[in-house]
Each structure stands twice: as C-alpha cells, then as structure tokens.
Amino acid sequence: MNNTNKRNKPTRQRWLANLLGLVALYLPGSVIAAETAPETAAVHVTITTHLGDKQHFREGDEISLLLSLDHDAYVLLIYQDASGNLTKLFPVKKNDDGWMQAGDFMTFPRHTDGLRLVVSPPFGEEKIWAFAAADAFPTKPLLNTPDIKSLRSRLQRADIPYSEAHTQLQTHAADQH
C-alpha cells in the first residue's frame, strides 16, 4: 500500500483542472472569468458547461457543468432559468456542506447527487452561478432569494468574502431551429 499524500501526487483530475484554467486564460468566450466581490475574496472559481460557455441547448439535452478552484473552498451553485427564477443546485444534500478541494476538477451533477440537468421550459437565456468561499455559506439567509443581486447582498451582510463566476447558455424548444 502506498502512503503517498494524494495532494502531492499529480492526478488526471488535477491535470484537467489546470488545462481548464489555461483555456480560461487563452480562449476568449470559453469560460467567464471569475468576478470577485468583495475585494477580500481569495478563491478563484471557474465554471462552464461540457460544451463551453454561451452554447445552445435544445429541449431534452442533458447538461454537465465543469467547475475548478485555485484554493480549497466551499462552493454554492445557483441556477437562474430564463424567467429569472433561482434554484440552488449544489450542495444537493442537507448533510453536504459544499466543500471542494482545489485542483480537483468537479463535474456536476455527480453520480452521487441523484439528479440530472435536462433542458425544459422556460426557454431562453439561462445562467449558472458558482460562488466560492473559505467559510461555509449560510443556508437560511439564502432561502427564497429573488435574484442574484439580492443573493450577493445577503452574502455580504453575512460577512462572507467570496468569489463568483457564471456560465451562460441559451435553451430552445426541440422544434425550434
């Protein structure tokens, strides 16, 4: 049995995470760069779909998200549908605090999450927001948040330094060309 610390051992996931970071730097439009708010946030987060950013998906298509961090952090994923409604995607389970290790390349949803992201109405411009912080996100203040601006305000009032990024996609009915 090898007792080598996995953090010091290069893995395929770490290699892919580094590659995703390079893509974000050198291919405009492939990943929305992380936006930091407030200024003290130290975690850089990137998110995109399995096809890249600003892609078009049709009704019934299944979407996977790709997420990467440069520091260990707690992660919160929020989906904004074409009508502007917000849904928390991650963490999925009540006993999951959203902790993610840096360098690991997370595909979401994971097999253990028990859900699938399948395109359905309403159709139009949709966004998926990734928030990352060194401290766990509060759960109660985030419930029933009407929009991203309100969510940001609640996080700032909770005094949680965080970083954020988002990916944008367009969804269409199956019969639209």
C-alpha positions in Angstrom: 0.0 0.0 0.0 1.3 3.4 -1.0 1.0 6.0 1.7 1.8 9.0 -0.6 -0.4 12.0 0.1 -2.8 12.4 -2.8 -2.4 16.2 -2.8 1.2 15.9 -3.7 0.6 13.3 -6.4 -0.3 14.7 -9.8 -3.6 13.2 -11.0 -5.6 13.2 -14.2 -8.2 15.4 -12.5 -5.5 18.0 -11.4 -4.1 17.9 -15.0 -7.6 18.6 -16.4 -8.2 21.4 -13.8 -5.0 23.0 -14.9 -6.0 22.7 -18.5 -9.4 24.3 -17.8 -7.5 27.2 -16.2 -5.4 27.6 -19.3 -8.4 27.5 -21.5 -9.9 30.3 -19.4 -6.9 32.4 -19.9 -6.2 31.9 -23.6 -9.6 31.2 -25.3 -12.0 34.2 -25.0 -15.6 33.1 -24.6 -14.8 29.6 -23.3 -15.2 30.4 -19.7 -16.5 33.5 -18.0 -13.7 34.9 -15.8 -14.3 34.9 -12.1 -15.7 38.1 -10.7 -14.6 38.9 -7.2 -16.9 40.5 -4.6 -16.0 41.8 -2.1 -12.4 42.8 -2.6 -11.0 40.4 0.1 -12.1 37.2 -1.6 -9.1 34.9 -2.3 -10.6 31.9 -4.1 -10.7 31.9 -7.9 -13.5 29.8 -9.3 -14.3 28.9 -13.0 -17.4 27.3 -14.4 -18.6 26.3 -17.8 -20.7 23.6 -19.5 -19.3 20.4 -21.0 -19.6 22.2 -24.4 -18.1 25.5 -23.2 -19.8 28.9 -22.5 -22.5 30.6 -24.4 -23.7 27.3 -26.0 -27.1 26.5 -27.3 -29.1 23.5 -25.9 -32.4 22.0 -27.1 -35.2 20.6 -25.1 -34.3 17.2 -23.7 -30.5 17.8 -23.9 -28.6 16.9 -20.7 -26.1 19.4 -19.4 -23.0 18.8 -17.3 -21.1 21.6 -15.6 -17.3 21.8 -15.1 -16.0 23.6 -12.0 -12.5 24.4 -10.9 -11.0 26.2 -7.9 -7.5 27.5 -7.2 -7.9 27.1 -3.4 -9.9 24.6 -1.2 -13.3 26.2 -0.7 -17.0 25.8 0.0 -19.0 26.0 -3.2 -22.5 27.1 -3.9 -24.1 26.6 -7.4 -27.2 28.6 -8.3 -29.2 28.1 -11.5 -31.1 31.1 -13.0 -33.8 30.0 -15.5 -35.0 32.0 -18.5 -37.7 33.6 -16.3 -35.2 34.7 -13.7 -36.1 32.2 -11.1 -33.2 30.9 -8.9 -32.7 27.3 -7.8 -29.8 26.1 -5.6 -28.1 23.2 -7.4 -25.2 22.5 -5.0 -24.8 21.4 -2.3 -27.6 19.0 -3.0 -27.9 17.1 0.2 -28.6 18.6 3.6 -25.5 17.0 5.1 -23.3 18.2 2.3 -21.5 21.5 3.1 -20.3 22.1 -0.4 -16.6 21.6 0.4 -14.4 21.2 -2.7 -10.6 20.7 -2.9 -8.5 22.9 -5.1 -7.0 21.3 -8.2 -9.8 18.7 -8.4 -11.9 19.1 -11.5 -15.5 18.7 -10.5 -18.2 17.6 -12.9 -21.7 18.5 -11.8 -24.0 16.8 -11.3 -22.0 14.0 -9.8 -23.3 10.4 -9.9 -23.9 10.6 -6.1 -26.0 13.7 -6.4 -29.0 11.8 -7.8 -30.1 14.5 -10.3 -29.7 15.4 -13.9 -29.7 18.8 -15.6 -32.1 18.3 -18.5 -33.3 21.3 -20.7 -37.0 22.0 -20.2 -39.2 25.1 -20.4 -39.0 28.0 -19.9 -36.5 28.5 -22.7 -34.2 31.4 -23.4 -31.0 32.8 -21.7 -30.1 30.9 -18.6 -27.1 31.3 -16.2 -25.4 29.1 -13.7 -23.6 30.9 -10.9 -20.7 29.5 -8.9 -19.8 31.1 -5.6 -16.7 30.0 -3.7 -15.6 31.0 -0.1 -13.2 29.9 2.5 -16.1 29.7 5.0 -19.3 27.7 4.7 -22.2 29.5 3.2 -25.2 30.1 5.5 -28.3 28.2 4.4 -31.2 30.1 5.9 -30.3 33.6 4.6 -30.1 32.1 1.0 -33.6 30.6 1.0 -36.2 32.4 -1.1 -33.7 34.8 -2.6 -35.5 36.6 -5.5 -32.4 37.4 -7.7 -28.6 37.3 -7.9 -28.3 40.9 -6.7 -30.2 40.0 -3.5 -28.2 36.9 -3.0 -24.9 38.9 -3.2 -26.3 41.4 -0.7 -27.2 38.6 1.7 -23.8 37.1 1.4 -22.1 40.5 2.1 -24.4 41.1 5.1 -23.3 37.7 6.4 -19.7 39.0 6.1 -18.5 36.1 3.9 -15.7 37.0 1.5 -16.5 35.1 -1.7 -15.7 34.9 -5.4 -18.1 34.2 -8.2 -18.2 33.2 -11.8 -21.0 32.2 -14.1 -21.7 30.4 -17.4 -24.4 31.5 -19.8 -26.4 29.3 -22.1 -29.3 29.5 -24.5 -32.1 26.9 -24.4 -34.7 26.3 -27.1 -37.7 24.1 -27.7 -36.9 20.9 -29.5 -38.8 22.0 -32.6 -37.0 25.4 -32.9 -34.2 25.8 -35.4 
